[in-house]
Amino acid sequence: MIRVAVDAMGGDLGPRIAFESAFKVLQKYDDVDIFIYYHNSFSPDSCFLHHPRLNTIPCTDYIIQTDSVDRALFRRKETTLYKALESLSVKTVDVVVTLGNTGVMVALSRFILGLIRPKLYPALIRELGSSPLRCLVDLGANVHCQASMLKGFALLGSAYIESKSDLVAKVGLLNVGVESSKGSSVIREADQVLSENKWPIYAGYAEGDEIFTGDKNVIVCDGMVGNAVLKASEGLLSFINKKLNASDDKQIINALFQNGRHHGACLIGVNGNVVKGHGGSDEIALTGAIKYGIDVAENNLCEKISAKIKREVV
């Protein structure tokens, strides 16, 4: 039985979306229990309260998008996100799914769950395709990055790829060109550091047109660039989907659109499975994020990544 904790208070559309999404997931999966953490000011419908595999946990506090990461945050132990992550830390659930504040989520995950390896910064990773599997890392967990952090993202992304598939990870460092003179001093330093690694395979700089195609299946960048790439890509797919709504190609475009929209990003590098969805997710998008969380838990992804890092990195 996979146990999923859902932080119902992080999304822009309110907690009802979390209950509706959870209910839809439970209708499809017989081997899943869902625990919803919500603020006690919200009153769930009776149909949600009486589902045998939907567990509701009312809380007295919750995080909002404008909350900042400060000392007071770590004392707010009654927030829905804190309680959900705490349940993950003591293994009463297998994965946490949240749509909430990214900075707070990363800080609390580090604080409550701990790191799989000291000085290896957690990062948000997103699958860009599944046939074959490829990913982009980081998507916004870290905005200001040193070369050592980019190296860490390469390690985590490669461990993700090799834990979820039989592929060999090939890392590309996102840059404005493939020439050795291109990029900032941080990018050039990261290029040198990655070139000296025995694992993973480093294939050099990757330009923007290699994000979705090509031999490099782990594209590494800082969180600001990664988040911009993700939002721009999803915005373009949404735009195309709307323009071709009445076209014969709608089915093809929908397949691309849904693949990019329905599931969230995984926070890798902490001792637990954590999935982050967009704050603006609707029921369809959150349902996909929960399904992705189930997949992450079924694969024991955190444990596999941790074991892979320990085997490969001295």
Residue, then its C-alpha position, 0 to 999 in steps of 0.5 A: m500500500i502506497r501512502v500519500a500525504v497531500d498538503a492541501m493549503g499550498g495551491d492558488l485554487g484552495p483546498r477543495i482541489a486537493f480533495e477532488s484530486a485525491f478522490k479521483v486518484l483513489q477511484k483509480y488506485d486500489d493500493v493507495d491511501i491518501f492523507i490530506y493535511y488542511h486548515n481547520s477553517f475549511s469544511p470538506d464535503s461529507c463524501f470525502l470524510h467517509h472514504p475508507r482510504l482518504n484520511t483527513i488531518p485538520c491543522t491550525d496553521y498553514i504556509i502562504q505563498t508570501d511567507s519567507v524563510d526565516r527562523a520563525l518558520f521552523r517553529r511553526k510545527e502546526t502548519t499543513l506542510y510541516k505536519a506532512l513532512e514530519s509524517l514522511s520523516v517518521k515513515t507513516v507516509d511514503v511521499v508528500v505532494t504540495l503545491g505550496n511555496t517553493g522556498v519554504m518547501v525546500a527549507l522545511s524538507r532540508f530541516i525535517l528530512g535532512l540531506i542524503r549527503p552533506k553539502l549536496y544541495p537538494a534540487l527540483i528535477r522534472e522529466l522532459g520525456s519518458s521514451p527515452l527518459r530525460c530530465l532538467v535540473d534544477l527548476g527553482a530550488n536554488v537560484h544563486c548557484q556555485a560551480s560545486m552546486l551545479k556538479g551536485f545537480a549533475l550527480l542527483g540528476s544522473a542518479y535519478i535517470e539511472s535509478k528509474s531506467d536502464l539508461v546511462a546518464k549523460v550530462g549536459l551543462l546548459n549554456v549559450g553555446v558549445e564553445s569553451s569560451k562561452g558562458s559565465s565564470v561559474i558555468r566555465e568552472a562547472d564545466q571543468v569540474l564535471s570534466e574531471n568526474k569519473w561518474p557521471i558521463y559528462a558530454g559538455y555544454a548543451e544549448g537550448d535546442e538540446i533540452f528535449t532531444g539529443d543524447k544528453n539526458v540530464i540537462v543541468c542549470d541553476g534554478m532561475v534558468g531552469n524555472a524560466v525554461l520550464k514555464a516558457s515551455e509550458g506556456l508555449l504548449s498551452f498557447i499552441n493547444k489553444k490555437l489548435n483547439a479546433s484543428d485535426d492535430k489537437q489530439i497530438i498537441n494535447a498529448l504533448f501538453q498533458n505530458g508537460r502539465h500533469h505531473g510535478a517536479c521531484l525534490i531530490g537530495v533530501n531523505g524522503n520523496v517530495v513532489k512539488g506541483h505548480g501553485g496554480s494547478d487545477e484538479i487535472a494537474l494536481t491529480g497528475a502530481i499525485k500520480y507522479g508521487i505514487d510512481v516516485a514512492e513505488n520506485n523507492l526513488c529517494e532510497k535508490i538515489s541515495a544508494k547510487i550516490k554512495r556507490e558512485v561518489v567517493 
